[in-house]
Amino acid sequence: MSRLIAPSRESPAEAPTEPVFRLSIEQYEDMIQYGIIDEDDPVELIDGWLLIKMSESSNHTHSTRHTRRAIERVLPAGWFADSQEPMQLVRSRPEPDVVVHRGETDGTLPNPPAANGIALLVEVADNSLARDRGAKKRVYAEAGISCYWLVNLVDHLVEVFTDPSGPADKPDYAHSQVYSRGSAVPLVLEGREVARLNVTSLLP
């Protein structure tokens, strides 16, 4: 069966100037159930918009692996780290590069996990930097995700966003801090610092 979404062989089209239909979570899940979208298609639902995922470089792959392993080594009992699996938000089904969630190391997480059990989301960004700083950060702040890390491969640093607004006209994080090479990022779970991770250990 042909896929609904595939890379175009034609020249890029202009961005639409007419209103574009937004999808509900139920409509998005129905499209997957009936095979209109395959679970392996490179798309994700962000704030009701069906977005094509940015292609991943080898640096992105390596950094995602390094970040997850570095976090896993210091997680206390009762916490679990996962990678690139869909999570459940109000109008979004993002697939963050790393998520730290309440759960056991056997991988028995809710499917998809909900925001209220998540302590940390991590996005690794190279060509996706604008989206991860923009649309992704907004939906994470709106959902009340307490801590969002942006592993910025362009500038070789980690941006940490905390104190989310929750639902608002313009959802955002009230505080941000930048950690460069040579510094260490605090890993905070439910208000308690459990470790510090060297920025270099998170980069490719």
Secondary structure, 3 states (H helix, E strand, C coil): CCCCCCCCCCCCCCCCCCCCCCCCHHHHHHHHHCCCCCCCCCEEEECCEEEECCCCCHHHHHHHHHHHHHHHHHCCCCEEEECCCCCECCCCECCCCEEEEECCCCCCCCCCCEHHHEEEEEEEECCCHHHHHCHHHHHHHHHCCCEEEEEECCCCEEEEEEEECCCCCCCCEEEEEEEECCCEEEEEECCEEEEEEEHHHHCC
